[in-house]
Amino acid sequence: MAKKKITEIIEEITTDFLAENGLELYNSEFVKEGKDWFLRVYIDKIPQGDEEEYVCTDDCEKVSRFLSAELDRIDPIEQNYYLEVSSPGMDRVLITEKHFERFAGHIVDINLYKAVDGRKAYQGELVGLIDDKIIIKDEKDNQIEFPKEQVSKTRLAVIF
């Protein structure tokens, strides 16, 4: 079974359960590391107003139990694997358009595949993902655009 298919199945079987519990699927991946396979499911709280809420271990445990039972019932994965359910973290990677919309105005760290102006890492306030370009404002309020295909990762910056 193809990796993409498994992540689609995860989305299908979790959507209603997560919504009932005030959660949403942030991302999922089915990857091989060494000799072992891992099904990683990242969940997040559904945003309620301006107050940011975070996933707790009880949320992860509840989703893990539900998902484990559902996966045992429908048995879509042939090989042995480890199921991991967690939060995407404070320094979460932004992947989808929805992520870029939600976190516009937040400070992000951008890593590039190839250096631009001698740098492969940038930090700034996320303006958004517009026309397949990730746009940030630097500390001097200058807008900088990066074609999405040149960006290896965009993460929320953790600033204390």
Secondary structure, DSSP 8 states (H G I E B T S, - for coil): --HHHHHHHHHHHHHHHHHHTTEEEEEEEEEEETTEEEEEEEEEE--BTTB-----HHHHHHHHHHHHHHHHHH----S--EEEEE---TT-B--SHHHHHHTTTSEEEEEEEEEETTEEEEEEEEEEEETTEEEEE-TTS-EEEEEGGGEEEEEE----
